[in-house]
Amino acid sequence: MRQVFDATHALSTAAIDVTLTAGQVKTGLIIGSKVVTPPPGTNTASLAGSAFNDNNNNAKYDGGDGVGKGLTIFLDLNNDNVLDAGEKSVISDANGKFSFTALAAGTYHVRRVFAAGQTYSTPPIDVTLVAGQAKTGLLLGTKKI
């Protein structure tokens, strides 16, 4: 099982040194982490936008387009276009709106989970946030392949 930690976990600087001879087995070693409180103002950025179905494939939200309600939108930490364990995700609301709050400063790759036969009509969203920044108006369009 892969354990995923975020910025609220501190790594121990203590080391465990073990010397083994051939065939020897050592058990009972414990390595852990602890939850720490981030400094004030650390997780104060946010981003928000709308997902839409780009019915005319022009990469713009306009008259003939439908809202993308009920879509899984996620922050792709490793930029592999796959929603992995530990990556934040939300479901777009009835108006296609999505938002992520309490983010640390950094670069985020906003992606979505597609049904078969769909892809982006707009460029995938890559945004860099500073502490306290609220980035809004992001558009994530979907078209049929």
C-alpha positions in Angstrom: 0.0 0.0 0.0 1.4 3.4 -1.0 1.1 6.1 1.7 0.7 9.6 0.5 1.6 12.6 2.6 1.0 16.3 2.0 2.5 19.5 3.3 0.9 19.0 6.7 3.2 16.1 7.5 6.7 16.5 8.8 9.5 14.1 8.0 11.6 12.9 10.8 15.3 13.7 10.7 16.1 10.7 12.9 17.7 7.7 11.2 17.6 4.0 11.9 20.9 2.4 11.3 20.9 -1.4 11.2 23.8 -3.7 10.5 22.9 -7.2 9.4 24.9 -10.3 8.9 24.1 -12.8 6.1 20.7 -14.5 6.8 19.9 -12.2 9.7 16.4 -10.7 9.9 15.6 -7.6 11.9 11.9 -6.8 12.7 10.1 -4.2 14.7 11.6 -1.1 13.1 9.1 1.7 13.2 9.3 4.8 10.9 6.5 7.4 11.1 5.5 10.9 10.4 3.5 13.5 12.4 0.9 16.0 11.4 2.1 19.6 11.7 0.2 22.8 11.4 1.2 24.8 8.4 2.4 28.3 9.0 -0.4 31.0 8.9 -1.2 32.0 5.3 0.3 28.9 3.8 -2.9 27.2 2.4 -4.8 30.3 1.4 -4.9 30.2 -2.3 -7.9 28.9 -4.4 -9.0 28.4 -7.9 -12.4 28.1 -9.5 -14.0 27.8 -12.9 -16.6 26.2 -15.1 -16.7 23.0 -17.1 -18.7 22.9 -20.3 -19.6 20.7 -23.3 -18.2 22.5 -26.3 -20.9 21.4 -28.8 -19.5 23.5 -31.7 -15.8 22.7 -30.9 -14.6 26.3 -30.9 -12.8 26.1 -27.5 -15.1 28.9 -26.2 -18.1 28.8 -23.9 -20.9 30.3 -26.0 -24.6 30.0 -27.0 -24.8 26.4 -28.2 -22.7 24.9 -25.4 -24.0 22.9 -22.5 -22.8 23.1 -18.9 -20.6 20.3 -17.7 -22.5 19.2 -14.6 -21.5 16.2 -12.6 -17.9 16.0 -14.0 -14.9 14.9 -12.0 -12.3 17.7 -12.0 -9.0 17.1 -10.2 -5.6 18.6 -9.4 -3.1 16.4 -11.3 -0.1 16.6 -9.0 2.2 14.5 -11.2 0.7 15.8 -14.5 0.0 12.4 -15.9 -3.7 13.1 -16.8 -4.9 10.3 -14.4 -6.7 10.8 -11.1 -4.3 9.1 -8.7 -4.7 8.4 -5.0 -4.1 11.5 -2.9 -5.0 14.0 -5.7 -7.8 16.4 -4.8 -10.9 16.1 -6.8 -14.4 17.7 -6.9 -17.6 17.1 -8.9 -18.8 20.1 -10.9 -22.2 21.4 -9.7 -25.5 21.7 -11.7 -24.0 24.8 -13.4 -20.7 23.2 -14.3 -18.9 25.2 -11.5 -15.9 23.7 -9.7 -13.5 25.1 -7.0 -10.5 24.1 -4.9 -9.8 26.0 -1.7 -7.1 26.0 1.0 -4.3 25.5 -1.6 -0.7 26.1 -0.9 1.2 28.4 -3.2 2.5 26.4 -6.2 1.7 25.2 -9.7 -1.5 23.2 -10.3 -2.6 21.1 -13.3 -6.4 21.2 -13.5 -7.7 18.1 -15.3 -10.9 16.1 -15.7 -11.9 12.5 -15.9 -13.3 11.8 -19.4 -15.9 9.3 -20.6 -14.8 7.2 -23.6 -14.8 9.3 -26.9 -14.2 12.7 -25.2 -11.2 15.0 -24.8 -10.4 18.7 -24.1 -11.6 21.4 -26.5 -9.8 24.0 -24.5 -6.1 23.6 -23.5 -5.7 21.8 -20.1 -5.3 24.3 -17.3 -1.9 24.9 -15.7 -1.9 27.7 -13.2 0.6 29.0 -10.7 -0.8 30.5 -7.5 0.9 32.6 -4.8 -0.3 32.5 -1.2 -3.6 34.2 -0.8 -4.4 34.3 -4.5 -7.9 33.4 -5.8 -7.8 32.5 -9.5 -11.3 32.4 -11.0 -12.9 32.2 -14.4 -11.1 29.1 -15.5 -12.8 27.3 -18.4 -12.5 23.6 -19.1 -14.2 22.5 -22.3 -15.0 19.0 -23.5 -15.6 17.8 -27.1 -16.3 14.5 -28.7 -13.4 12.8 -30.5 
